[in-house]
Amino acid sequence: MIFFSLFLTQYKIMDEIEITTTQNITIHYELANAWERTIACVIDVIILSLSSLILYGISSAIFSDSSEILVYLTLLPIIVFYSLAFELFNNGQSIGKKALKLRVIRIDGEKTSFTDYVMRWMFRLLDIYGSFGCVAFLGVISSTNNQRTGDLLANTVVVSLRKDNRMKLENLLKLNNQEKYKPVYPEVLRFEEDTMLIVKEVLKKQIKYPNVAHQKALDVLVEKMTTELEIKPPKNKIEFLKTLLKDYILLTR
């Protein structure tokens, strides 16, 4: 009965966290719950298992006399460093996290560093492998920000990147019936979804609460976006950011 209650709590309640970026922009994220993280982990384990079996079969067929040595030299490092490598080089997402639209980010809004990923990876042995995931699961359902031990020590959280934000933007920008619209800035695809969430927050605050601080944040953002896209600064900055959002939404549907 207790376990069932924990299941309902984690499945139904969508905890949120506010992350203030280095640009002093606050973004609301939905925290990944224990079941989402468990499913992502299971997906990763299945992928690792299937990959290992395939590689072992190939190595046994080709190098029958030295297949065991090949396992230690190739398969073992892949299994051990899989999660670390994917999170480090894939912006905080393993294949399982990518499938469930989850991502590792820092609570303080800083860019997640190599040290942060290593800290999370080191404690997988305790949180996941050594306890069959029980320590991690209990940590996520009992902590304020759904963190396992590795997250707490690395100052990271796992957040959900569902399409909810994109759908809200579609309603905000009235894009639902603009199927014939042609993107103005297709290069916008080089930006991560986190960046576009910052654009959304800056726009929303400037439109709702126009003041000097929000205008300055908007100016800085437009300068960075135009520099990255290698284009001239626009005359109407608000319309420029709206166009970027519109293009991003339509190109990533």
matplotlib code that plots the C-alpha trace (Angstrom):
import matplotlib.pyplot as plt

x = [0.0, 2.9, 4.6, 1.4, 1.0, 4.6, 3.8, 0.7, 2.6, 5.5, 3.3, 0.7, 2.4, 4.6, 7.3, 8.8, 12.0, 13.1, 16.6, 18.2, 20.6, 23.8, 21.9, 19.7, 16.7, 14.5, 13.2, 10.6, 11.4, 9.4, 11.5, 11.7, 10.1, 11.4, 9.5, 10.6, 14.2, 13.7, 12.3, 15.2, 17.7, 16.0, 16.2, 19.9, 20.4, 18.5, 20.6, 23.8, 22.8, 21.8, 25.0, 27.2, 25.6, 26.0, 29.6, 30.4, 28.9, 30.9, 34.1, 33.6, 33.0, 36.0, 38.5, 37.4, 40.8, 40.9, 37.2, 37.5, 40.4, 38.5, 35.5, 37.7, 39.3, 36.2, 32.9, 33.9, 34.9, 31.7, 29.5, 31.4, 31.7, 28.4, 26.4, 29.3, 30.2, 26.7, 25.8, 29.1, 29.0, 25.2, 24.3, 23.3, 21.3, 21.9, 19.9, 17.3, 17.0, 16.8, 13.9, 12.0, 13.0, 15.0, 18.2, 20.8, 21.3, 22.8, 20.6, 22.5, 22.1, 25.7, 26.8, 27.1, 30.9, 33.0, 33.4, 29.6, 29.1, 31.9, 30.4, 27.1, 28.7, 30.8, 27.8, 25.9, 27.6, 25.9, 22.7, 21.9, 24.1, 25.0, 21.4, 19.5, 18.3, 16.7, 18.9, 18.4, 14.6, 14.3, 16.5, 14.4, 11.1, 12.3, 14.4, 13.0, 14.3, 14.0, 17.8, 19.7, 23.0, 25.1, 22.8, 23.0, 26.9, 27.1, 24.4, 22.4, 18.8, 17.2, 14.4, 11.8, 11.9, 8.4, 6.6, 4.5, 6.6, 6.5, 2.8, 2.4, 4.5, 2.4, -0.6, 1.2, 2.4, -0.8, 1.0, -1.5, -3.0, 0.1, 1.0, 2.2, 4.6, 8.2, 11.0, 13.0, 16.0, 16.5, 19.9, 17.9, 18.2, 21.8, 20.4, 19.5, 16.0, 17.3, 18.3, 14.9, 13.3, 15.4, 14.2, 10.6, 11.1, 12.9, 10.1, 7.3, 8.8, 9.5, 6.0, 4.3, 6.6, 8.4, 11.2, 14.9, 16.2, 14.1, 14.9, 18.6, 18.2, 16.4, 19.2, 21.9, 20.0, 19.4, 23.1, 24.2, 21.6, 22.5, 26.2, 25.7, 23.5, 26.0, 23.3, 22.8, 21.0, 17.3, 15.3, 12.5, 14.0, 10.8, 9.6, 13.0, 12.8, 9.2, 10.3, 13.2, 10.7, 8.3, 11.0, 12.3, 8.8, 7.9, 11.3, 11.3, 7.7]
y = [0.0, 2.4, 1.5, 2.2, 5.6, 6.5, 5.5, 7.7, 10.6, 10.4, 9.7, 12.4, 15.3, 17.3, 19.0, 22.1, 23.9, 27.5, 27.7, 31.2, 31.2, 33.1, 35.8, 36.3, 34.7, 32.4, 29.3, 26.9, 23.2, 20.2, 17.8, 14.2, 11.8, 8.5, 6.4, 8.5, 8.1, 4.4, 3.8, 5.9, 3.7, 0.5, 1.7, 2.3, -1.1, -2.8, -1.0, -1.8, -5.5, -5.9, -4.0, -6.1, -9.4, -8.3, -7.3, -10.4, -12.6, -10.8, -10.9, -14.6, -15.5, -13.5, -13.9, -17.1, -17.6, -14.2, -13.3, -13.0, -10.6, -8.5, -8.4, -6.8, -4.4, -3.2, -4.2, -3.5, 0.1, 0.7, -0.7, 1.2, 4.6, 4.5, 6.9, 9.3, 9.5, 10.1, 12.7, 14.5, 14.6, 14.7, 17.7, 15.7, 13.0, 9.3, 7.4, 6.6, 10.2, 11.3, 8.9, 10.3, 13.9, 14.2, 16.1, 16.7, 20.4, 22.3, 23.9, 27.1, 27.7, 27.2, 25.0, 21.4, 20.6, 17.5, 17.3, 17.3, 14.5, 12.5, 13.0, 11.7, 8.7, 7.7, 7.4, 5.3, 2.3, 3.1, 4.7, 2.2, -0.8, -1.7, -1.5, -2.4, 1.2, 1.2, 3.9, 6.1, 5.6, 6.3, 9.4, 10.8, 10.3, 11.6, 14.7, 18.1, 18.3, 14.6, 14.0, 10.9, 11.0, 11.7, 14.7, 16.1, 16.0, 17.3, 20.0, 18.8, 17.8, 15.8, 17.8, 17.0, 18.6, 17.7, 19.6, 21.4, 24.5, 24.4, 24.0, 27.0, 28.9, 27.9, 29.3, 32.4, 33.1, 31.9, 29.5, 26.7, 27.6, 28.9, 25.8, 27.9, 29.9, 29.7, 30.1, 33.2, 32.0, 28.2, 28.5, 28.7, 24.9, 25.3, 26.4, 24.0, 24.0, 25.5, 28.6, 29.0, 28.6, 31.6, 33.5, 32.7, 33.9, 37.1, 37.9, 37.1, 39.2, 42.2, 42.1, 41.7, 43.8, 46.3, 47.9, 48.8, 45.5, 43.4, 45.6, 45.2, 41.4, 41.5, 43.7, 41.3, 38.3, 39.8, 40.7, 37.2, 35.6, 37.9, 37.2, 33.5, 33.6, 36.1, 38.6, 42.3, 43.5, 43.9, 47.2, 45.5, 43.3, 41.8, 40.8, 39.4, 37.1, 36.1, 35.2, 33.0, 31.2, 30.8, 29.3, 27.0, 25.7, 25.0, 23.4, 21.1, 19.9]
z = [0.0, 0.9, -2.4, -4.3, -2.6, -3.6, -7.1, -7.4, -5.8, -8.2, -11.3, -10.8, -9.2, -11.5, -9.4, -10.8, -10.2, -11.1, -12.6, -12.9, -15.8, -16.1, -18.0, -14.9, -16.6, -14.6, -16.3, -15.0, -15.5, -14.7, -12.7, -13.9, -11.5, -10.2, -12.7, -15.8, -14.6, -14.0, -17.5, -19.0, -17.1, -18.2, -21.9, -21.4, -19.9, -22.7, -25.3, -23.5, -23.2, -26.9, -28.1, -25.9, -27.1, -30.7, -30.3, -28.3, -31.0, -33.7, -31.8, -31.0, -34.6, -35.9, -33.0, -31.4, -29.6, -28.0, -27.6, -23.8, -24.0, -26.6, -24.2, -21.5, -23.9, -25.7, -24.1, -20.5, -21.1, -23.1, -20.3, -17.6, -19.4, -21.4, -19.2, -18.6, -22.3, -23.5, -20.8, -21.4, -25.2, -25.7, -23.5, -20.4, -22.2, -22.5, -25.1, -22.5, -21.3, -24.9, -25.6, -22.6, -23.2, -20.0, -19.4, -16.7, -15.8, -12.9, -10.3, -10.3, -14.0, -14.8, -17.7, -16.5, -16.3, -16.8, -13.0, -12.5, -14.9, -13.3, -9.8, -11.0, -12.8, -9.8, -7.5, -10.0, -8.4, -5.1, -6.3, -9.1, -9.7, -6.1, -4.9, -8.1, -8.3, -4.8, -3.4, -6.4, -6.4, -2.7, -3.1, -5.9, -4.2, -0.8, -1.9, -2.5, -6.1, -7.1, -6.7, -6.1, -4.2, -7.3, -8.2, -4.7, -4.7, -8.3, -7.7, -10.6, -11.3, -14.1, -15.8, -18.4, -21.8, -22.9, -25.8, -23.3, -23.6, -27.4, -27.4, -25.1, -27.4, -30.4, -28.6, -27.5, -31.0, -32.7, -35.0, -35.0, -38.4, -40.2, -42.1, -45.1, -43.1, -44.3, -41.7, -41.9, -39.9, -40.6, -38.8, -35.5, -35.4, -34.2, -30.8, -28.0, -26.7, -23.4, -25.3, -26.9, -23.5, -22.4, -25.4, -24.4, -20.8, -21.9, -24.3, -21.8, -19.1, -21.4, -22.8, -19.5, -17.3, -19.5, -17.5, -17.7, -16.4, -18.7, -21.7, -20.9, -20.8, -24.1, -25.7, -24.5, -25.7, -29.2, -29.4, -28.6, -31.0, -33.9, -33.3, -33.3, -36.5, -38.1, -39.1, -38.6, -35.4, -36.2, -35.8, -33.9, -31.3, -29.9, -33.4, -34.2, -31.1, -31.9, -35.4, -34.0, -31.7, -34.6, -36.8, -34.1, -33.3, -36.9, -37.7, -34.7, -34.9]

ax = plt.figure().add_subplot(projection="3d")
ax.plot(x, y, z, "-o")
ax.set_aspect("equal")
plt.show()
